[in-house]
Amino acid sequence: MLKKDKAEYIIQAVDHALDLLEQFHGEVDELGVTELSKRLKLHKNNVFRLLATLESRNYVEQNKITENYRLGLKALELGQTFIKQLGILKQSRPVIEALVRECDETTYVAILKDLYIVYLDAVETGLTVRVVPRVGSRLPAYCTAAGKVQLAYATDEELNIYLKKQELKKLTPNTITDKDEFKAHLNMIAENGYAIDDEEMDIGVRCVSAPIRDYTRRIIGAISISGPSMRFSPERMEKELIPLVKKAAEEISVKLGFA
């Protein structure tokens, strides 16, 4: 009995779904139904049905800001083996551990997700007075160092969309709530290559952060050092903590292929 060619076993709907997922590569973060329809040469109704199916299983998700689609958490879960071998979590862990040994302050790795930052990993200081790690927490991006340092490199269009969706609420007296002032603040962050949270979300807490890039030069996260404001004097931040966090972010970026 002759074996059939494997191509004869291909299920067309599954093939289309995988073709759709493979459109999210390189610097392509998000795509709309119309663009996917053109790329896949499928009717919009078929693309929408594929997206609805994949979204129901969390393989894709819709960005509530742009209404475009991007890869979902299930796709991330499938890539965990790779992440453990070469991804941001594995590559950043020894760096943030070394950073804590050097400055003895709590250090985080965070990513930007919609209007929030999500802390992926943290290493605590051994000091009694400290900032409690918030791994897995979602915090507003506009008033956190890790959020601002990622928003600073967004395009004008992306930033305008963000500001339409995000109300800049005054959480502390230091929170920036004026949109023009916020944009100017982000421009300064982009020029400097780091961000500071000067008690903008919590009174008594300061933070410094620098961006992490991958091999495509895209910013995929940030590394932050956080602690009580009484230990984070402007002088210490400028002379010690900012150089340390920038160096650590660069080290992680290089590990991820950034040149």
Order of alpha helices (4+ residues) and beta strands (2+ residues): alpha-alpha-alpha-beta-beta-alpha-alpha-alpha-beta-beta-beta-alpha-alpha-alpha-beta-beta-beta-alpha
